Structure formats: structure tokens, C-alpha cells
Amino acid sequence: MISNLALEEGFWRLLGRGSYAIALYALVGLGLMTVGFFAIDLTTPGNLRHMVRDGKPNAIIVTSAGLISMAFIVVLAIFSSAGKLSEGLIASIIWGLVGIGAQIISVRVIEKVIGIDIGRVIMAEKYLPEVLLVAAAHFALGLVVAFAIL
């Protein structure tokens, strides 16, 4: 009965290595999400961080959709490189940055094609329905870029 409670050999080493990998991937993910936020901020009129902090609903929706789409890109970059920690971290960083760039450019193109004045929309004090098109573009293109990584 007591032998059933014993841990397999190498359990603690495996647990430690897994925890280390999680921490490193979390740092890479946080870094890429931060880069993604600043990429969205740089490609939209005005200071996005201030608009979000001031509670402008459209800025919050665009930022939320952008961050979710960036998370898709980061998650699929990590998933596609699983198994080899060093190679996985490097691939996640590179694919994440390329994905963020591709997604930002694509969203701006979609906004132009649809004819949305993103500056007017995100700076508005009240909710504007066209913000959903921008959010959907972020979300959809984030998925496309994420799956392209696979």
C-alpha cells in the first residue's frame, strides 16, 4: 500500500523543469503582449493607454480585441514550438513578433477598406457600433496569423 504513494523517479526534476519552462514562456508572452499593445498604440491616433485609463469605451474594446488576438498569436507560437525549450522560446519570440506585425498591418488595411476613421471611433466618449468591426478585424486576423504559425 505504501509503495503506491511513492513518486516516480525523476518526478521532482520534471516538475522543476516544467515550472521553469512555464515561467520563461510567461515572460516571453508578457513581453510579446506588451509589444503588441504598443504596436496597437503606435498605429492608432492618440494615446491609447490614456484613452483606456480615461474609460473611453471604444478604445477599451479595440485594445481588448487587440490583446486577445495577440494572445492567440503568442499561444500558437508557443504550441507550435513545444518540446525543445530553447528553440521554443526563440521561435515564440520571432513568430510572435512577425505575427504581431502582420496582424497590425492587416487590421489597418481592413480599416481603410471598410472606411472607418479609427481616430474618431476610439476617441469618442460613447460607444460607437463601428468599433465592433475594428474589434472583429483584430480578433479574426489574430486567429488567421496564429493558425499560419502552425
ChimeraX attribute file (.defattr): number of C-alpha atoms within 10 A of each C-alpha:
attribute: neighborCount
match mode: 1-to-1
recipient: residues
	/A:1	5
	/A:2	5
	/A:3	6
	/A:4	7
	/A:5	7
	/A:6	8
	/A:7	9
	/A:8	8
	/A:9	8
	/A:10	9
	/A:11	10
	/A:12	11
	/A:13	10
	/A:14	11
	/A:15	11
	/A:16	12
	/A:17	13
	/A:18	13
	/A:19	12
	/A:20	13
	/A:21	17
	/A:22	13
	/A:23	12
	/A:24	15
	/A:25	20
	/A:26	12
	/A:27	13
	/A:28	19
	/A:29	23
	/A:30	14
	/A:31	14
	/A:32	23
	/A:33	23
	/A:34	14
	/A:35	17
	/A:36	25
	/A:37	19
	/A:38	15
	/A:39	17
	/A:40	24
	/A:41	16
	/A:42	13
	/A:43	14
	/A:44	17
	/A:45	15
	/A:46	14
	/A:47	13
	/A:48	23
	/A:49	15
	/A:50	11
	/A:51	19
	/A:52	19
	/A:53	10
	/A:54	12
	/A:55	13
	/A:56	19
	/A:57	20
	/A:58	27
	/A:59	30
	/A:60	20
	/A:61	18
	/A:62	27
	/A:63	23
	/A:64	17
	/A:65	21
	/A:66	29
	/A:67	21
	/A:68	18
	/A:69	29
	/A:70	31
	/A:71	22
	/A:72	22
	/A:73	32
	/A:74	28
	/A:75	16
	/A:76	21
	/A:77	29
	/A:78	25
	/A:79	14
	/A:80	17
	/A:81	19
	/A:82	15
	/A:83	10
	/A:84	9
	/A:85	18
	/A:86	13
	/A:87	12
	/A:88	19
	/A:89	21
	/A:90	15
	/A:91	18
	/A:92	28
	/A:93	20
	/A:94	14
	/A:95	23
	/A:96	31
	/A:97	20
	/A:98	14
	/A:99	27
	/A:100	28
	/A:101	16
	/A:102	14
	/A:103	29
	/A:104	22
	/A:105	15
	/A:106	17
	/A:107	23
	/A:108	19
	/A:109	13
	/A:110	16
	/A:111	15
	/A:112	12
	/A:113	9
	/A:114	12
	/A:115	9
	/A:116	16
	/A:117	13
	/A:118	21
	/A:119	12
	/A:120	13
	/A:121	22
	/A:122	28
	/A:123	19
	/A:124	15
	/A:125	15
	/A:126	12
	/A:127	16
	/A:128	13
	/A:129	10
	/A:130	16
	/A:131	21
	/A:132	15
	/A:133	15
	/A:134	25
	/A:135	23
	/A:136	17
	/A:137	24
	/A:138	28
	/A:139	22
	/A:140	16
	/A:141	25
	/A:142	29
	/A:143	20
	/A:144	16
	/A:145	25
	/A:146	25
	/A:147	14
	/A:148	13
	/A:149	21
	/A:150	11
